[in-house]
């Protein structure tokens, strides 16, 4: 079935010099066996095409071209069926022949026949073009799959965890050990966990990019290639903040690898292809589109997120696999889904390739990721706040606080400034600014555009080192709270089996400090301070830095032993 054009027929006929009144004049229309055709002409072209396909008279003839001669001369009509040219005079009978039957049809006029010809020809071209596009998409997906499947690997991991003996719940109690201890009874058991995931070979040297949640904490990692060969892999580096990791295998021969594209060039609606090993099913290819960009807050709010959202099917086991554009380039690393059932429900997320490349290169070079530091706390703008600051829209990052001695303070950025541009890229919100700063070269100079008192200013800033800043500020935790803390995705958090999205885990406690006096232990979690969520270690630092000496606080904490949460009041130093 041909696909009709979307223009109303009257617009088409005007192209040939008709006016709507032409069809209402009986002298212009001779109704001889033309009822179905004229009825279709008065409607849309799609209806016309359906009639023409069923009309036996025109069906055997494929109109190729008309040759218009001077006025009152015949028009030539070519039939592919008969391979013959026929003369056609204005308002004259024309015999259309085929081997099945013979029909006489009086055609209304040259113009009308030309209009019919135009619609049939144009619609046929659209049909051919649409079919060609469908064939092209199928061919593209097939070629992309053949090109990239050899570079997509199946990852198997083994993780051993120590767990406390459930029959000795009070094994730290001298009283319990004295009366109930059984000689030889183990106080801890080892539990072995198996996991599956996907990865992609980054180059021919055997470096493989995958997710941190696939290989993080693994004691053994093995990699199965598409050709069936199997290798042991070692962890090069992992970055929990972006959920990315790099592992490496050693092969005597050159290995196939993927090619990376520019994720910033992807737009909503672009076709994408996902390759992975969902639920252990090797080399599964699915396709979809980019559903949305810049999704944040999907997993850990304290992490660096800028997800591409896609409806290409992603299931458990796909994690770490590539999301590719129609050029066969990796534009994302499949990482997460939103699902109530545990299976795919049309909402998947991939880490943009530009972020993944930056992290992977840092992990290969240094085993860790060095991030830039600006030294500001920001909040997103509401329409009301934007109006009060004289901004046309709520886009930008409002500076709520500036760290003393930070790069921002040294450059002259103040509380109340609105950052709207960073290194030439628009800043829609605080998360976007945080991601941009994190990937900035340390000690490099960047230009930041702000709005201050309604005026647009450009400020050059020398970016600092986030890790060093946190290390310097860690002393304030010891001084004010009497503790040290770590992010929830640290080794100590995994050791205690903590599975929380918000908060920090305590790694050291001063028994005589504010928290030690209240019975806090290593492994406990701090979730809130005075009703404010603790979003990672950096968030805790920001909250502590604002405290007054001897200020009273209400903490929401989690006891790692019982798993219960509760509120505790303390007075800081």
C-alpha positions as CSV (number, residue, x, y, z in Angstrom):
1,X,0.0,0.0,0.0
2,X,1.4,3.3,-1.0
3,X,1.8,6.1,1.5
4,X,0.1,9.3,0.6
5,X,1.4,12.8,0.9
6,X,0.3,15.0,3.8
7,X,-0.6,18.1,1.7
8,X,-4.3,18.7,1.1
9,X,-5.3,18.0,-2.5
10,X,-6.4,21.6,-3.1
11,X,-2.8,22.8,-2.5
12,X,-1.6,20.3,-5.1
13,X,-4.1,21.3,-7.7
14,X,-3.2,25.0,-7.1
15,X,0.3,24.1,-8.0
16,X,-1.0,23.1,-11.5
17,X,-3.0,26.3,-11.9
18,X,-6.4,25.1,-10.6
19,X,-8.8,27.0,-8.3
20,X,-11.3,25.2,-6.1
21,X,-14.1,26.5,-8.3
22,X,-12.7,24.5,-11.2
23,X,-14.2,21.3,-9.9
24,X,-17.6,22.8,-9.2
25,X,-18.0,23.8,-12.9
26,X,-19.9,21.0,-14.9
27,X,-18.2,22.2,-18.1
28,X,-14.8,21.3,-16.7
29,X,-15.8,17.8,-15.4
30,X,-17.2,15.1,-17.7
31,X,-18.4,12.4,-15.4
32,X,-17.9,9.3,-17.5
33,X,-16.9,6.3,-15.4
34,X,-14.9,8.7,-13.2
35,X,-16.9,8.7,-10.0
36,X,-14.4,6.9,-7.8
37,X,-11.5,8.9,-9.2
38,X,-13.2,12.3,-8.8
39,X,-14.4,11.5,-5.3
40,X,-10.9,10.7,-4.3
41,X,-9.6,13.9,-6.0
42,X,-11.9,15.9,-3.8
43,X,-10.4,14.3,-0.7
44,X,-6.8,13.8,0.4
45,X,-4.2,12.2,-1.7
46,X,-3.9,9.2,0.5
47,X,-7.6,8.3,-0.3
48,X,-6.9,8.9,-4.0
49,X,-4.0,6.5,-4.0
50,X,-6.1,3.7,-2.5
51,X,-8.7,4.2,-5.2
52,X,-6.1,4.2,-8.0
53,X,-4.7,1.0,-6.7
54,X,-8.1,-0.7,-7.1
55,X,-9.0,1.0,-10.4
56,X,-8.4,-1.6,-13.1
57,X,-7.9,0.9,-15.9
58,X,-4.9,2.6,-14.5
59,X,-3.5,-0.3,-12.5
60,X,-1.6,-2.0,-15.4
61,X,0.0,1.3,-16.5
62,X,3.0,2.8,-14.8
63,X,3.2,6.4,-15.8
64,X,6.7,7.4,-16.5
65,X,6.6,10.8,-18.0
66,X,4.5,13.3,-20.1
67,X,5.9,15.4,-22.9
68,X,4.0,18.6,-23.2
69,X,3.9,20.1,-26.7
70,X,2.6,23.6,-27.9
71,X,-1.0,24.5,-27.3
72,X,-3.7,22.3,-29.0
73,X,-1.0,19.7,-29.7
74,X,-1.2,16.2,-28.2
75,X,0.5,15.1,-24.9
76,X,2.4,11.9,-25.1
77,X,1.6,9.2,-22.6
78,X,3.9,6.2,-22.1
79,X,2.8,2.8,-20.9
80,X,5.5,0.5,-19.5
81,X,3.1,-2.4,-19.9
82,X,2.7,-1.9,-23.7
83,X,6.1,-0.1,-24.0
84,X,4.2,2.3,-26.3
85,X,3.7,6.1,-26.6
86,X,0.0,7.2,-26.9
87,X,-1.3,10.6,-28.0
88,X,-3.6,12.3,-25.5
89,X,-5.7,15.3,-26.6
90,X,-7.5,17.7,-24.2
91,X,-11.0,16.4,-23.4
92,X,-10.7,13.7,-26.0
93,X,-11.4,10.0,-25.5
94,X,-8.3,7.9,-25.0
95,X,-8.2,4.1,-25.3
96,X,-6.2,2.4,-22.6
97,X,-5.4,-1.1,-23.6
98,X,-4.1,-4.1,-21.7
99,X,-4.2,-7.8,-22.3
100,X,-7.1,-8.2,-19.8
101,X,-9.8,-5.8,-21.0
102,X,-10.5,-2.5,-22.8
103,X,-11.9,0.6,-21.2
104,X,-12.9,4.0,-22.5
105,X,-12.4,6.9,-20.1
106,X,-12.8,10.6,-20.9
107,X,-10.1,12.4,-19.0
108,X,-11.2,15.8,-17.8
109,X,-8.2,17.8,-18.9
110,X,-4.5,17.9,-19.3
111,X,-4.2,19.8,-16.0
112,X,-6.2,17.3,-14.1
113,X,-4.3,14.3,-15.5
114,X,-1.1,16.1,-14.7
115,X,-2.3,16.6,-11.1
116,X,-3.1,12.9,-10.8
117,X,0.2,12.0,-12.3
118,X,2.0,14.3,-9.8
119,X,0.2,12.8,-6.8
120,X,0.8,9.2,-7.9
121,X,4.5,9.9,-8.7
122,X,5.2,11.9,-5.6
123,X,3.5,9.3,-3.3
124,X,5.3,6.5,-5.0
125,X,8.6,8.2,-4.4
126,X,7.7,8.7,-0.7
127,X,6.8,5.0,-0.5
128,X,10.1,4.1,-2.1
129,X,12.0,6.5,0.2
130,X,10.2,5.2,3.3
131,X,11.0,1.6,2.3
132,X,14.6,2.5,1.5
133,X,14.9,4.2,5.0
134,X,13.5,1.0,6.7
135,X,15.9,-1.1,4.7
136,X,18.8,1.3,5.5
137,X,18.0,1.1,9.2
138,X,17.9,-2.7,9.2
139,X,21.2,-2.8,7.2
140,X,22.8,-0.3,9.6
141,X,21.8,-2.2,12.7
142,X,23.1,-5.5,11.1
143,X,26.4,-3.9,10.2
144,X,26.8,-2.3,13.7
145,X,26.1,-5.6,15.4
146,X,28.7,-7.4,13.2
147,X,31.2,-4.7,13.7
148,X,30.9,-4.4,17.5
149,X,29.9,-7.8,18.9
150,X,33.5,-9.1,18.8
151,X,34.5,-6.2,21.0
152,X,31.8,-6.8,23.6
153,X,32.8,-9.2,26.4
154,X,31.0,-11.3,29.0
155,X,32.3,-10.7,32.5
156,X,32.0,-13.2,35.4
157,X,32.9,-12.1,38.9
158,X,33.3,-13.9,42.2
159,X,33.1,-12.0,45.5
160,X,33.8,-13.5,48.9
161,X,32.3,-11.8,52.0
162,X,32.8,-12.4,55.7
163,X,29.6,-12.5,57.7
164,X,29.2,-12.8,61.4
165,X,28.0,-16.2,62.8
166,X,24.2,-15.8,63.3
167,X,24.4,-18.1,66.3
168,X,26.7,-15.7,68.1
169,X,24.9,-12.4,68.1
170,X,26.7,-11.1,71.2
171,X,30.1,-12.5,70.5
172,X,31.8,-9.2,71.6
173,X,30.2,-9.5,75.0
174,X,32.6,-11.0,77.6
175,X,29.5,-12.2,79.6
176,X,28.1,-14.1,76.6
177,X,31.4,-15.6,75.7
178,X,32.0,-16.8,79.3
179,X,28.7,-18.7,79.6
180,X,27.8,-19.6,76.0
181,X,31.0,-19.8,74.0
182,X,31.6,-23.1,72.2
183,X,35.2,-24.0,71.6
184,X,36.0,-24.3,67.9
185,X,32.8,-22.6,66.8
186,X,33.7,-20.1,64.0
187,X,32.9,-16.5,64.7
188,X,32.6,-15.6,61.0
189,X,31.6,-17.4,57.8
190,X,32.7,-16.7,54.3
191,X,30.0,-16.3,51.7
192,X,30.8,-16.6,48.0
193,X,28.7,-14.5,45.6
194,X,28.7,-14.8,41.8
195,X,27.8,-12.1,39.3
196,X,27.5,-11.4,35.6
197,X,28.0,-8.3,33.5
198,X,29.2,-6.9,30.3
199,X,32.2,-4.9,29.2
200,X,33.7,-3.5,26.0
201,X,37.3,-3.6,24.8
202,X,38.6,-0.1,24.6
203,X,41.7,-0.8,22.5
204,X,43.8,-3.7,21.2
205,X,45.9,-3.8,24.4
206,X,43.1,-5.5,26.4
207,X,41.7,-2.7,28.5
208,X,38.0,-3.2,29.1
209,X,35.5,-0.6,30.3
210,X,32.6,-1.7,32.4
211,X,30.6,-0.6,35.5
212,X,32.0,-0.4,39.0
213,X,29.0,-2.2,40.3
214,X,29.9,-5.2,38.1
215,X,33.5,-5.7,39.2
216,X,33.8,-3.5,42.4
217,X,34.8,-5.7,45.4
218,X,35.4,-8.8,43.2
219,X,38.0,-11.2,44.3
220,X,38.1,-13.0,40.9
221,X,37.3,-11.6,37.5
222,X,37.1,-13.7,34.3
223,X,36.3,-12.4,30.8
224,X,34.7,-14.4,27.9
225,X,35.2,-13.1,24.4
226,X,32.8,-13.5,21.5
227,X,35.1,-16.1,19.9
228,X,34.8,-18.3,23.0
229,X,38.3,-17.6,24.4
230,X,38.4,-17.0,28.2
231,X,40.9,-14.8,30.2
232,X,41.5,-13.9,33.8
233,X,41.3,-10.1,34.3
234,X,42.7,-7.8,36.8
235,X,41.2,-4.5,38.1
236,X,43.1,-1.4,36.9
237,X,40.9,1.1,38.7
238,X,37.3,1.8,39.8
239,X,35.4,5.1,40.3
240,X,32.3,4.6,42.4
241,X,31.3,8.3,41.9
242,X,30.5,7.6,38.2
243,X,30.0,3.8,38.5
244,X,32.8,3.1,36.0
245,X,35.7,0.7,36.2
246,X,38.6,-0.5,33.9
247,X,39.9,-4.1,33.9
248,X,42.6,-5.7,31.8
249,X,43.3,-9.0,30.1
250,X,46.5,-10.1,28.5
251,X,46.3,-11.7,25.0
252,X,49.1,-12.7,22.7
253,X,47.2,-11.4,19.7
254,X,45.6,-8.1,18.8
255,X,42.1,-7.7,20.1
256,X,39.0,-6.1,18.5
257,X,37.8,-2.9,20.1
258,X,35.0,-0.4,20.0
259,X,35.2,3.2,18.7
260,X,33.9,6.1,20.9
261,X,31.7,8.9,19.6
262,X,30.7,12.3,21.0
263,X,27.8,11.8,23.4
264,X,27.1,15.6,23.4
265,X,26.0,15.4,19.8
266,X,23.2,12.9,20.5
267,X,19.7,14.3,20.5
268,X,16.4,13.1,21.8
269,X,14.9,10.8,19.2
270,X,18.2,9.5,17.8
271,X,18.4,5.8,17.1
272,X,20.6,3.8,19.4
273,X,21.7,0.1,19.7
274,X,22.6,-1.7,22.9
275,X,24.7,-4.9,23.0
276,X,25.2,-7.0,26.1
277,X,24.6,-10.2,28.0
278,X,21.3,-9.9,29.8
279,X,20.7,-12.6,32.3
280,X,23.7,-14.5,30.8
281,X,22.3,-14.6,27.2
282,X,25.4,-13.8,25.2
283,X,25.6,-11.1,22.5
284,X,22.1,-9.8,22.7
285,X,21.3,-6.8,20.4
286,X,18.4,-4.4,21.1
287,X,17.5,-1.1,19.5
288,X,15.6,2.0,20.6
289,X,16.0,5.8,20.7
290,X,17.4,8.4,23.1
291,X,14.3,9.2,25.3
292,X,15.9,12.0,27.3
293,X,19.2,13.6,28.2
294,X,20.9,14.9,31.4
295,X,19.0,12.6,33.8
296,X,20.4,13.0,37.4
297,X,19.6,11.7,40.8
298,X,18.8,8.2,39.5
299,X,21.1,6.3,41.9
300,X,23.4,7.8,44.5
301,X,22.6,11.6,44.7
302,X,26.2,12.3,45.7
303,X,27.6,10.7,42.5
304,X,28.4,12.4,39.2
305,X,25.4,11.7,37.0
306,X,24.4,12.9,33.6
307,X,22.6,9.9,32.1
308,X,21.3,9.4,28.6
309,X,17.8,7.8,28.9
310,X,16.9,5.2,26.3
311,X,14.1,2.7,25.6
312,X,16.5,0.2,24.1
313,X,16.0,-2.9,26.2
314,X,18.5,-3.1,29.0
315,X,18.2,-5.9,31.6
316,X,20.3,-7.3,34.5
317,X,23.6,-8.5,32.8
318,X,23.6,-5.6,30.3
319,X,25.5,-3.4,32.8
320,X,28.8,-2.2,31.3
321,X,27.8,-2.8,27.7
322,X,27.9,-0.2,24.9
323,X,25.1,2.0,23.7
324,X,25.9,2.8,20.1
325,X,24.8,5.4,17.5
326,X,24.0,4.6,13.9
327,X,27.6,5.2,13.0
328,X,28.6,2.2,15.2
329,X,30.3,4.5,17.8
330,X,29.9,4.1,21.5
331,X,28.0,7.1,22.9
332,X,27.1,5.5,26.3
333,X,27.8,2.8,28.9
334,X,24.7,1.0,29.9
335,X,24.4,1.3,33.7
336,X,20.9,1.2,35.2
337,X,17.2,0.7,34.7
338,X,14.1,2.0,36.5
339,X,11.8,-1.0,37.1
340,X,9.2,-2.2,39.6
341,X,9.4,-5.8,38.4
342,X,13.2,-6.1,38.2
343,X,13.0,-6.5,34.4
344,X,13.1,-3.9,31.6
345,X,10.1,-1.5,31.5
346,X,11.3,0.9,28.8
347,X,13.4,3.1,31.0
348,X,17.2,2.5,30.8
349,X,20.2,4.7,31.5
350,X,23.6,5.0,30.0
351,X,26.7,7.0,31.2
352,X,27.6,9.4,28.4
353,X,30.7,8.4,26.5
354,X,32.4,11.8,27.0
355,X,32.3,11.3,30.8
356,X,33.3,7.6,30.5
357,X,36.4,8.4,28.3
358,X,37.6,11.0,30.8
359,X,37.2,8.6,33.7
360,X,38.7,5.6,31.9
361,X,41.8,7.5,30.8
362,X,42.3,8.7,34.4
363,X,42.0,5.2,35.8
364,X,44.4,3.7,33.2
365,X,47.0,6.5,33.9
366,X,46.7,6.8,37.7
367,X,44.4,4.1,39.0
368,X,42.0,6.8,40.3
369,X,40.2,9.9,39.1
370,X,41.5,13.3,39.9
371,X,38.7,15.8,40.0
372,X,38.6,19.6,39.9
373,X,37.3,21.7,42.8
374,X,35.7,25.1,42.7
375,X,34.7,25.5,46.3
376,X,31.1,26.6,46.1
377,X,27.8,25.3,47.4
378,X,24.9,25.8,45.0
379,X,21.2,25.5,44.7
380,X,18.9,25.2,41.8
381,X,16.8,28.2,40.8
382,X,13.0,28.3,41.1
383,X,10.9,30.6,38.9
384,X,10.4,32.8,41.9
385,X,14.1,33.0,42.7
386,X,14.9,33.6,39.0
387,X,12.5,36.5,39.0
388,X,13.9,38.0,42.1
389,X,17.4,37.9,40.6
390,X,16.2,39.5,37.4
391,X,16.7,36.4,35.3
392,X,14.5,35.5,32.3
393,X,14.3,31.8,33.2
394,X,15.3,29.5,36.1
395,X,18.4,28.3,34.5
396,X,21.8,28.5,36.3
397,X,23.4,27.6,39.6
398,X,22.8,30.0,42.5
399,X,25.9,30.3,44.7
400,X,24.6,29.7,48.3
401,X,28.1,29.6,50.0
402,X,31.7,30.0,49.1
403,X,34.5,28.0,50.9
404,X,37.1,30.2,52.5
405,X,40.4,30.0,50.6
406,X,38.8,28.1,47.7
407,X,39.5,28.9,44.0
408,X,36.0,30.5,43.8
409,X,36.8,32.9,46.7
410,X,40.2,33.8,45.3
411,X,38.6,34.5,41.9
412,X,36.0,36.8,43.5
413,X,32.9,34.7,43.2
414,X,30.4,35.7,45.9
415,X,27.3,34.3,47.6
416,X,24.2,35.3,45.5
417,X,26.0,35.1,42.1
418,X,24.3,33.0,39.5
419,X,26.6,30.8,37.4
420,X,25.1,30.5,33.9
421,X,28.1,29.4,31.8
422,X,31.3,27.3,32.4
423,X,34.0,26.9,29.8
424,X,31.6,28.1,27.1
425,X,28.9,25.5,28.1
426,X,25.5,26.7,29.5
427,X,24.8,25.7,33.1
428,X,21.2,24.7,33.6
429,X,21.5,23.7,37.3
430,X,23.9,22.9,40.2
431,X,24.4,19.3,39.2
432,X,25.6,20.3,35.7
433,X,28.1,22.7,37.2
434,X,29.4,20.0,39.6
435,X,29.9,17.6,36.7
436,X,31.7,20.3,34.6
437,X,34.0,21.3,37.4
438,X,34.9,17.6,38.2
439,X,36.2,17.0,34.7
440,X,38.2,20.3,34.5
441,X,42.0,20.1,34.4
442,X,43.5,20.7,37.9
443,X,45.4,24.0,38.1
444,X,43.9,24.9,34.7
445,X,42.2,28.2,34.1
446,X,38.6,28.3,33.1
447,X,36.2,31.2,32.3
448,X,33.0,31.3,34.3
449,X,30.1,33.6,33.4
450,X,27.9,34.8,36.2
451,X,25.0,37.2,36.7
452,X,25.6,39.6,39.6
453,X,23.0,42.4,40.3
454,X,21.6,41.9,36.9
455,X,24.9,42.4,35.2
456,X,26.7,39.7,33.2
457,X,30.4,39.1,34.2
458,X,33.1,36.8,33.0
459,X,35.5,35.6,35.7
460,X,38.7,33.5,35.2
461,X,39.2,30.8,37.8
462,X,42.2,28.5,38.6
463,X,40.7,25.1,39.4
464,X,41.8,23.3,42.5
465,X,42.1,19.6,43.5
466,X,39.0,18.1,45.1
467,X,40.9,15.2,46.8
468,X,43.3,17.6,48.5
469,X,40.5,19.9,49.5
470,X,38.6,17.0,51.2
471,X,41.8,15.9,52.9
472,X,42.3,19.4,54.3
473,X,38.7,19.6,55.4
474,X,38.7,16.1,57.0
475,X,40.6,17.6,60.0
476,X,37.4,19.7,60.7
477,X,35.5,16.5,61.1
478,X,38.0,15.3,63.7
479,X,38.0,18.7,65.4
480,X,34.2,19.3,65.4
481,X,32.7,15.9,65.6
482,X,35.5,13.6,66.7
483,X,35.1,11.2,63.7
484,X,36.4,10.4,60.3
485,X,33.9,9.3,57.6
486,X,33.9,7.8,54.1
487,X,31.4,7.6,51.2
488,X,28.9,4.7,51.2
489,X,30.6,3.0,48.3
490,X,33.9,2.7,50.1
491,X,35.4,-0.7,51.1
492,X,34.4,-0.2,54.7
493,X,30.8,0.3,53.7
494,X,30.8,-2.9,51.7
495,X,32.5,-4.7,54.6
496,X,29.5,-3.9,56.8
497,X,27.0,-4.7,54.1
498,X,25.6,-1.2,54.0
499,X,23.1,-0.6,51.2
500,X,22.0,3.0,51.4
501,X,21.8,5.8,48.8
502,X,22.3,8.6,51.3
503,X,24.7,9.3,54.1
504,X,28.3,8.6,55.1
505,X,29.9,5.7,57.0
506,X,32.0,6.4,60.1
507,X,35.5,5.0,59.7
508,X,37.1,6.3,63.0
509,X,35.7,7.5,66.3
510,X,37.3,9.5,69.1
511,X,35.8,7.8,72.2
512,X,35.9,11.2,74.0
513,X,34.5,13.1,71.1
514,X,30.9,14.4,70.6
515,X,29.8,11.3,68.7
516,X,32.0,8.8,70.7
517,X,30.3,9.9,73.9
518,X,26.9,9.0,72.4
519,X,28.0,5.5,71.6
520,X,28.7,5.9,67.9
521,X,31.0,3.1,66.4
522,X,32.9,2.4,63.2
523,X,30.3,1.3,60.6
524,X,27.5,3.5,61.8
525,X,25.9,5.8,59.3
526,X,25.1,9.6,59.5
527,X,22.0,10.2,57.4
528,X,20.9,13.7,58.3
529,X,22.1,16.8,60.2
530,X,19.3,19.0,61.5
531,X,16.9,17.7,59.0
532,X,19.3,18.1,56.0
533,X,20.2,15.0,54.1
534,X,23.9,14.2,54.1
535,X,24.7,13.7,50.4
536,X,28.1,12.1,50.5
537,X,31.3,13.1,52.2
538,X,31.5,16.4,50.5
539,X,28.0,17.2,51.6
540,X,28.9,16.4,55.2
541,X,31.9,18.7,55.0
542,X,29.7,21.6,53.8
543,X,27.2,21.1,56.6
544,X,29.9,20.8,59.3
545,X,31.8,23.9,58.0
546,X,28.7,26.1,58.6
547,X,28.4,25.1,62.3
548,X,29.0,27.5,65.1
549,X,31.3,26.5,68.0
550,X,29.4,24.4,70.6
551,X,26.3,24.4,68.5
552,X,23.6,21.7,69.3
553,X,22.8,19.3,66.5
554,X,20.2,16.6,65.9
555,X,21.6,13.7,63.9
556,X,19.7,11.0,62.2
557,X,21.9,7.9,62.3
558,X,21.8,4.2,61.5
559,X,23.2,1.6,63.9
560,X,25.1,-0.9,61.7
561,X,24.6,-3.7,64.2
562,X,20.8,-3.6,64.4
563,X,20.0,-1.8,61.2
564,X,17.7,0.6,63.1
565,X,17.7,4.4,62.6
566,X,17.2,7.0,65.4
567,X,17.8,10.6,66.3
568,X,20.6,11.7,68.6
569,X,21.4,15.2,69.9
570,X,25.0,16.2,70.3
571,X,27.0,19.4,70.9
572,X,29.9,20.0,68.5
573,X,33.3,21.3,69.7
